[in-house]
Amino acid sequence: MNPITENDSTQFNQKLDRLADSVSQILVNQEKIENKLISFENKLIDLEKSQIRLETELKGSFNTINVRLDSQKSALDKIPDLAEKVGELKNWKQIAVIVFTATVTSIAWLVRDGRF
């Protein structure tokens, strides 16, 4: 066995000190990582709360839209019937214009002849 010299002992102590410094640096870095992880988890919780709030607002908006559409459904269902009636009225308008024109023309002829 070789006896341990003072130089060997000094080197060993220096290496132990460096190892202790490395371990302490690792512990400091681990603590920083844990703090960042906690911060990240808090932000994630805040995001989840915001997501839940937005989902609730969207559901409320969709419910409002559905209620409005349901209330207007009867009016929307009448549109084809109204379009058909408007098509029928176009013919009646033409007939009314012809009758009105004939009446005005007849009155004009009566006035011209002096019978009126």
Secondary structure, DSSP 8 states (H G I E B T S, - for coil): -----HHHHHHHHHHHHHHHHHHHHHHHHHHHHHHHHHHHHHHHHHHHHHHHHHHHHHHHHHHHHHHHHHHHHHHHHTHHHHHHHHHHHHHHHHHHHHHHHHHHHHHHHHHHHT--
